Amino acid sequence: MTDQPDNRVLPDGVDVTQAVHHAEVAWRSIGQPNSIARQFDFWDDQFEGRRLFSELLGTFFLVLVAVGGGMVNARFGGSAVPYGARVVAPALMVGAIILFMGSVSGAHLNPAVTMAFTLRGDFPVRRVPLYIVAQLAGAVLATLVLVALVGKQGTAGLTLPGSGISAAGAMAWEAVLSLGLVSVILGTASGAQQIGAMAAFAVGSYIALAGVVGAPVSGASMNPARSLGPALVLADWTSWWVYLTGPLIGAVTAVGFAQILRGRGGGAFGRRAAQGTLGTAWLPGTPGHPAGPAEGTGLPGRD
């Protein structure tokens, strides 16, 4: 007998060789999100708009509460939103955003985080510009909505150095706080420390604690989009460079620390955390019927 490829056809007209290939692909994809099983991964530009909208919307909600607390206080009185609530609100919002759409875009919400994931080798360089544009657009839109609803209230909503704090001192404080934030984000996205949705609690907790001690000193922004978006809308660029350079210095330092602690990045866990997975069952389908195959994949639909 000679080894010949099996070109038989099953009763329903399906080629045996093709069926075996599909079965092998299905077996290898068990436990993998559809973005990997269907090869619609983050090198596929077809879904870039979905990811960018996720970053824009997430940053919009973050800035809405981070900027809104100060603007509402200035409009309705200093105790309308208590200090503790203003510090904790952004942390709770970040946690909520990570939980409800972190799987779409990675929920960076912060140019410093995007840069850190890129330097770590977990995020493709070519996606950085549009991610940052989406984050800044979300911050600008949130500030515009707040201005439309409560009006401009002087410097309310801006992140500024505290009373008696120099710009250089505020920058150093932002760098230290951002070092901690990005370290937590990179740590919970890496290898044995990868804890999936639980990262929302770790990141949110850090933001809240950093805000308690950092807000009076520098505003505890840790996010260039959160600071530069309102500065653009309110046309007040006081100490703006503090909130650009400080978080970036902290992010770069955190990447260096991650190299010391865990070695080089670019692993599967880090990539999934940085880029999202588009969920595990995102293909639409009719109730009671499996979702059909994505066009051009040649793969069968999944329930």
C-alpha positions in Angstrom: 0.0 0.0 0.0 1.2 3.5 -0.7 0.5 6.5 1.5 -1.9 8.6 -0.4 -3.9 11.6 0.8 -7.5 10.7 1.7 -9.7 12.7 -0.7 -12.9 10.9 0.1 -16.1 12.9 0.6 -18.5 12.5 3.4 -22.2 11.9 2.6 -23.1 15.5 3.0 -20.4 16.6 0.5 -17.7 17.7 3.0 -14.2 16.8 2.0 -12.6 14.4 4.6 -9.2 16.2 4.6 -10.9 19.6 5.1 -13.1 18.2 7.9 -10.0 16.7 9.7 -8.2 20.1 9.4 -11.2 21.9 10.9 -11.3 19.4 13.7 -7.6 20.0 14.5 -8.2 23.7 14.5 -11.2 23.3 16.8 -9.1 21.1 19.2 -6.2 23.5 19.3 -8.7 26.4 20.0 -10.4 24.8 23.0 -10.3 27.3 25.9 -9.1 30.1 23.6 -11.1 33.3 23.0 -12.7 33.6 19.6 -10.3 36.3 18.7 -7.6 33.6 18.6 -9.7 30.6 17.6 -11.0 32.4 14.5 -7.6 34.1 13.9 -9.3 37.5 14.3 -6.6 38.6 16.6 -5.2 42.1 17.2 -3.3 42.1 14.0 -6.6 42.2 12.2 -7.5 45.8 11.4 -11.1 44.8 10.8 -12.0 45.4 14.5 -9.7 48.4 15.1 -12.7 50.7 15.2 -14.3 48.7 18.0 -11.2 48.9 20.1 -10.7 52.6 19.5 -14.3 53.3 20.5 -13.8 51.3 23.6 -10.8 53.5 24.6 -12.7 56.7 23.8 -15.8 55.6 25.7 -13.8 54.4 28.7 -11.7 57.5 28.9 -14.8 59.6 28.6 -16.4 58.0 31.6 -13.1 58.2 33.6 -12.7 61.9 32.9 -16.4 62.6 33.5 -16.1 61.6 37.1 -12.5 62.8 37.7 -13.1 66.3 36.3 -16.8 66.4 37.1 -16.3 66.3 40.9 -14.4 69.6 41.0 -16.6 71.3 38.5 -19.8 70.3 40.3 -18.3 71.5 43.6 -17.4 74.8 42.1 -20.9 75.2 40.6 -23.0 74.0 43.6 -20.8 74.6 46.6 -17.6 73.1 48.0 -19.4 70.2 49.9 -21.6 69.1 47.1 -19.2 66.3 46.3 -17.1 65.4 49.4 -13.4 65.1 49.2 -13.3 61.4 49.8 -15.9 60.8 47.0 -13.9 62.9 44.6 -10.8 60.8 45.3 -12.4 57.4 45.2 -14.8 58.1 42.2 -12.1 57.8 39.5 -10.8 54.6 41.1 -14.3 53.0 41.1 -14.9 54.1 37.5 -11.6 52.6 36.3 -12.5 49.3 38.0 -15.9 49.3 36.4 -14.5 50.1 32.9 -11.9 47.3 33.2 -14.7 44.8 34.1 -17.2 45.8 31.4 -14.9 46.4 28.4 -11.4 45.5 29.3 -11.7 42.5 27.0 -12.3 44.7 24.0 -9.3 47.0 24.0 -7.4 46.2 27.1 -8.9 49.3 28.8 -5.7 51.4 28.8 -7.6 54.7 29.3 -4.2 56.4 29.7 -1.4 57.2 27.2 1.2 56.3 29.8 -0.2 52.8 30.2 -0.3 52.4 26.4 3.4 53.4 26.2 4.3 51.1 29.0 2.6 48.1 27.4 4.4 48.9 24.1 7.8 49.2 25.7 7.1 46.0 27.5 6.5 44.3 24.1 2.9 43.5 24.8 1.3 46.0 22.5 2.1 46.7 18.8 3.7 50.1 18.1 1.6 50.8 15.1 -1.5 50.9 17.2 -0.2 53.5 19.7 -1.0 56.7 17.8 -4.7 56.0 17.4 -5.1 54.7 20.9 -3.7 57.9 22.3 -5.9 60.0 20.0 -8.9 58.0 21.1 -8.0 58.6 24.8 -7.5 62.3 24.3 -10.7 62.6 22.4 -12.6 60.9 25.2 -11.1 63.3 27.7 -12.0 66.3 25.5 -15.6 65.1 25.0 -16.1 64.5 28.7 -14.9 68.0 29.5 -17.1 69.5 26.8 -20.2 67.7 28.2 -19.4 69.0 31.7 -19.0 72.5 30.5 -22.3 72.3 28.6 -24.0 71.0 31.7 -22.5 73.1 34.5 -20.5 75.7 32.7 -16.9 76.7 33.1 -15.9 77.2 36.7 -12.5 78.9 36.6 -9.7 76.3 37.1 -12.1 73.6 38.4 -11.4 70.4 36.7 -7.8 71.0 36.0 -5.0 69.1 37.7 -2.6 71.7 39.3 0.2 71.6 41.8 -1.0 72.0 45.4 -0.6 75.2 47.4 3.1 75.8 48.0 4.1 73.0 45.7 6.5 73.8 42.8 5.9 72.5 39.3 9.0 70.4 39.6 7.8 68.9 42.9 4.4 68.1 41.4 6.1 66.4 38.4 8.2 64.3 40.7 5.1 63.3 42.7 3.3 62.4 39.5 6.3 60.3 38.4 6.3 58.4 41.7 2.5 57.8 41.7 2.6 56.7 38.1 5.4 54.4 38.7 3.2 52.6 41.2 0.1 52.6 39.0 1.9 51.2 36.0 3.7 48.6 38.1 0.4 47.4 39.4 -1.0 47.2 35.9 2.0 45.4 34.4 2.2 43.1 37.4 -1.4 42.0 37.3 -1.1 41.4 33.5 2.0 39.2 33.6 2.5 35.5 34.0 1.7 34.0 37.4 0.4 37.3 38.6 -2.2 37.5 35.8 -5.5 37.7 37.5 -7.9 38.6 34.7 -10.9 40.6 35.8 -9.6 40.8 39.4 -7.1 43.3 38.1 -9.9 45.8 38.2 -9.8 45.7 42.0 -6.0 45.9 42.2 -5.8 48.9 39.8 -8.8 50.6 41.3 -7.5 50.2 44.8 -4.2 51.7 43.9 -5.8 54.7 42.2 -7.9 55.4 45.3 -5.0 55.1 47.8 -2.7 57.2 45.6 -5.4 59.8 45.4 -5.8 60.0 49.1 -2.2 61.0 49.6 -1.4 62.6 46.2 -4.4 64.7 45.4 -3.4 67.6 47.7 0.1 67.6 46.3 -0.3 67.2 42.5 -3.9 66.3 41.9 -2.9 62.6 41.5 -3.6 62.6 37.8 -1.2 59.8 36.7 -2.8 60.2 33.2 -1.8 62.7 30.5 -5.2 62.4 28.8 -7.1 63.2 32.0 -5.1 66.4 32.5 -4.5 67.6 28.9 -8.1 67.1 27.7 -9.5 69.6 30.3 -6.6 72.0 29.7 -7.4 72.1 26.0 -11.2 72.7 26.6 -10.7 75.2 29.4 -7.8 76.9 27.6 -5.6 76.9 30.7 -2.2 75.3 30.2 -0.8 76.1 33.7 1.9 73.5 34.5 0.6 71.2 31.7 4.0 69.7 31.1 4.0 68.4 34.7 1.2 66.0 33.8 2.8 64.9 30.6 6.3 64.2 31.7 5.6 63.0 35.2 3.4 60.0 34.2 5.6 59.1 31.2 8.7 59.1 33.4 6.9 56.9 35.9 5.7 54.5 33.2 9.2 54.1 31.7 10.6 53.5 35.1 7.9 50.9 35.8 8.8 49.0 32.6 12.5 48.9 33.8 11.4 47.5 37.2 9.2 44.9 35.4 12.2 43.8 33.5 14.1 43.3 36.8 11.2 41.5 38.5 9.9 39.3 35.7 12.3 39.5 32.7 11.3 40.5 29.3 7.6 40.9 28.3 5.7 39.9 25.2 4.2 36.7 26.7 0.7 35.4 26.0 -0.7 36.7 29.3 0.7 40.2 28.9 -0.5 40.5 25.3 -4.0 39.4 26.1 -4.2 41.9 29.0 -2.7 44.8 26.9 -4.7 44.1 23.7 -7.9 42.5 25.0 -9.4 39.4 23.6 -12.6 40.8 22.0 -14.5 38.6 24.5 -15.1 34.8 24.3 -18.4 34.7 22.5 -18.6 37.9 20.5 -20.0 36.6 17.2 -23.7 37.4 16.7 -26.2 34.7 16.1 -30.0 34.0 16.1 -31.4 32.7 19.4 -31.5 28.9 19.3 -28.9 28.7 16.5 -25.1 28.7 16.6 -23.3 31.8 15.4 -22.3 31.4 11.8 -18.7 31.4 10.7 -17.0 34.7 10.1 -16.7 35.5 6.4 -13.7 34.1 4.7 -12.5 31.9 7.6 -13.8 28.6 6.4 -14.4 27.6 10.0 -17.7 26.3 11.3 -19.8 28.4 13.6 -19.8 27.9 17.4 -22.6 28.0 19.9 
